[in-house]
Structures are given as structure tokens and as C-alpha cells.
Amino acid sequence: MRYRLYGLEVASDLPLDGAAPGDPALSPDVQIVRAPDLPVTRALTDAIVRDGEAVLFSVASVARYRIIGGRRIDVAVGAGADPDAVGLFLTGTAIGLLLQQRGMLVLHANALARDGRALAVLGPSGAGKSTLAARLVQAGFDLLADDVVAIGRGDDGRTPLALPGFARMRLWGEAATALGIDPVALAPVRAQADKYVVPTEQAARSAVPLAAIYILERADALASPGFVRLRGSEAVAALMANSYRGQYLALTGAERDHFGACVALARSVPVHRWSRPWGHGEGAAQTDALIAHFATLERPDPD
């Protein structure tokens, strides 16, 4: 099976639901291979380890994944494993680590686009990134990527681009219901989970210049609701803190390049901290506030 994903041609033995179709006439940049077993040269004493030029991680009762040099992912599926669970970790952690091995800046974020400009929304798990992305899609934005956002560069070597990932979002049942989506009609991300795959045809399939970055923060007594521009080291620190699987960067050998990429991105794209109450009650108003703020950012202003 052939797919186009994050600007790469991917040949995969396993389905990558939500990825754009690839071109069999092209040589693949990445191969995803279903392997009968994954012998290792060192003991798998942790859930994730570096093994030569590869990163190996294991999910009990699901699969073992080996990500090799940004070129290949071997997947040894466990006996009786839930296929949805196998795909969940493949399209998340495994592909995220592969992109980092290739030297890409990968953020724990959602990216959406409208009128030729993209925004990225960053934040920890549970901050409401995917719920906000779904609301933006309902408001007319095109989805670029959900949860794993890779940043590329334009032909000029400078313009940051949000690269297209999977045309689907993953929403908790409560969030789907709040958005008027019936979870009963959706497939769960894995067996018995109350989180669901929400596919969308409203997706961008080519890279879009990144015009703004928003860091989600819970508004409380110390942080009033609103947008605050972050600059310099504060912006870089926010990007570093919201790197995808940042705790594993050392395993990919990408730490130094990753820091430099965060510095370059903070210099070229405005980074805003967005403090807001968490919960579904004010979701529509918050989405309107974000759209209005994004509309004021015609182009990144220099520091």
C-alpha cells in the first residue's frame, strides 16, 4: 500500500487510515514492514530504548516497533493484538520518532489552514487540542494534522510549513457529543476506549505556510483569559515543552538540531500563549475568539 504523509512517500504493509494515497511509480522515502519478530542487540529493559541507529519500543499485548534511521519502521504484531491499537501506536509514537530521526521539528499539536495560512495549537494531553481542531473544521478550516505536527521549510529554505498528516481527529466521547457528533457512529481508537476516530474530507493535502502558533493554558486566578505574545527564550521554551515525545529526543539523536529548529521557528512565526477556561461550555465562543485573533495576524511581525 502506498501513502503520502508529511511530505514523504510511504510504502506500508499496514493500513494508514486517513493518509493521502501515494504514487507507486515513486521510490518510497519510508517503508513500514510487518515483521515476524524483532531481535535486538541489547536487552529491552525499558519500554523504549535506543538500539544502534534504531529506536525500539514495545507496547504490552499490542506490538513491538523498531524505527530505523528515519527510513523504516518494522512492526512485530503481538498474538491476538487489536489492529486498532497496533495502528494507534504506529501512527503516533512510531511515525513521530521517525520524523524526528529525519531531522524534522515535530510538535505535540494540531494544525489547520484557511486561505493559504496555517495555525498550530499546542498543549498537553487533555488541553482540548483535538476538540478545538474539530470546531475549527466545522468553522471552515482544513485539517492538516492531529496530535503529530511536523514542520518543514519552503523552497526558500526559510518559510516554515505545516506538513499534511492524517485526515482524521481523535475525540473523547464527551467532546464528540458536545460537537453534535454521535460517538455511536464512530470507531473507537482501540477496543473498549471512549475515544473515537473522526475522519474528515475537509483536509489540506499539501504543505501550508505556518502563520501563528498558540500554546493552550488553563485560565485561573494566576492567568487571566486572553492571548499573550511570547518572545525570545520564553517562546523557545514553550516550543521545547510541547515537542512531540520530547522525553525521547535523546534516543533519536536529534536534540541539538531540535533546539536550533525551535529557535528558528520562534524567530519566524509569532507564538502566543492562550489562556482560557477548560471545558465544553464556552467552546463556540473560544473558537470565535481564536479565529478573530488569527485574522489579525496578516504576517509574522519581527522581534
Buried (B, 14 or more C-beta within 10 A) or exposed (E): BBBBBBBBBBBBEBBBBBBBEBEEEEEBBBBBBBBEEBEBEEEBEEEBBBBEEBBBBBBEEBBBBBBBBBBBBBBBBBEEBBBBBBBBBBBBBBBBBBBBBBEBBBBBBBBBBBEEBBBBBBBEEEBBBBBBBBBBBBBEBBBBBBBBBBBBBEEEEEBBBBBBBBBBBBBBBBBBEBBEBEBEEBEBBBEEBEBBBBBBEEBBEEBBBBBBBBBBBBBEEEEEBEBBEBEEEEBBEBBBBBBBBBEBBEBBBBEEBBBEBBBBBBBBBBBBBBBBEBEBEBBBEBBEBBBEBBEEBEEBEEE
